[in-house]
């Protein structure tokens, strides 16, 4: 257990950030799973939903929850799958 006030505060801050990051990552996984299902069904809704997924990825990258290159790679792969299925 830390003794210094700064260590105690940093632990509290880290815990808050961890829960926020985990929440965002879970939302990203759910959105990714849903868009892959829509693409597999060749649903027309996939084209509208992909913009929401892109927005979530960009926001996560902006907040440093995931690396910006990771967000770009995921967007590229999703777009390739969508274009391939169409």
C-alpha angles and dihedrals in degrees: 000000000000119000104197122085092231091055091050091049093047089052090054092047092047091051091052092048092047093054091047092049092047092050092052093045091052090050089050092051092049092048091047091051092049095049091049090052091049091049091049090052089046088232119174089224089071092077092056095041094051091069089058091051090049090051092052091049092049092049092049090050091047091054091047092243089127128014115266091235090054090053091049092048092051092048091050093050093047091050091049091052092048093050091045093054094047 
